[in-house]
Amino acid sequence: MIIDRQSPRTIQNYLLWRFMMSQVDYMPKRFRTIKQQFNKVFQGINTEQSRPIKCATYVNRNMGFAVSKLYINKHFDENSRKEVTKLII
């Protein structure tokens, strides 16, 4: 296995790199700029997705049902919610 041929230091560096790359989108601009430069060189990607889009995507992925419930409670009356519940169940 390839992992067996690597030093513990190399594996540690790889894991740290993967963690940082997965979290850099939520870090300050200076870190995101470094990632953008990396992506430009290695993947040919020149632009970064806008911050509001990234934040909305994050919230939707991690708290989609909770946000949906808040939206439904605010914008739909009790009768509408009951009717939809009947359709779903």
Backbone hydrogen bonds, N-H to C=O, Kabsch-Sander energy under -0.5 kcal/mol:
donor,donor_aa,acceptor,acceptor_aa,energy
4,D,1,M,-0.7
5,R,1,M,-0.7
5,R,2,I,-0.9
6,Q,3,I,-1.2
11,I,7,S,-2.1
12,Q,8,P,-2.6
13,N,9,R,-2.6
14,Y,10,T,-2.4
15,L,11,I,-2.6
16,L,12,Q,-2.4
17,W,13,N,-2.6
18,R,14,Y,-2.7
19,F,15,L,-2.3
20,M,16,L,-2.7
21,M,17,W,-2.6
22,S,18,R,-1.6
23,Q,19,F,-1.2
24,V,20,M,-1.7
26,Y,23,Q,-2.0
27,M,24,V,-1.7
31,F,28,P,-1.2
32,R,28,P,-1.6
33,T,29,K,-2.6
34,I,30,R,-1.2
35,K,31,F,-2.0
36,Q,32,R,-2.5
37,Q,33,T,-2.4
38,F,34,I,-2.2
39,N,35,K,-2.9
40,K,36,Q,-2.1
41,V,37,Q,-1.9
42,F,38,F,-2.8
43,Q,39,N,-2.2
44,G,39,N,-0.8
44,G,40,K,-0.7
45,I,39,N,-1.6
46,N,44,G,-0.6
54,K,50,S,-2.3
55,C,51,R,-2.7
56,A,52,P,-2.5
57,T,53,I,-2.5
58,Y,54,K,-2.3
59,V,55,C,-2.6
60,N,56,A,-2.6
61,R,57,T,-2.5
62,N,58,Y,-2.2
63,M,59,V,-3.0
64,G,60,N,-0.9
67,V,63,M,-2.5
68,S,64,G,-2.5
69,K,65,F,-2.3
70,L,66,A,-2.0
71,Y,67,V,-2.4
72,I,68,S,-2.9
73,N,69,K,-2.7
74,K,70,L,-1.7
75,H,71,Y,-2.5
76,F,72,I,-2.0
81,R,77,D,-2.0
82,K,78,E,-2.3
83,E,79,N,-2.4
84,V,80,S,-2.4
85,T,81,R,-2.2
86,K,82,K,-2.0
87,L,83,E,-1.8
88,I,84,V,-2.2
89,I,85,T,-2.5
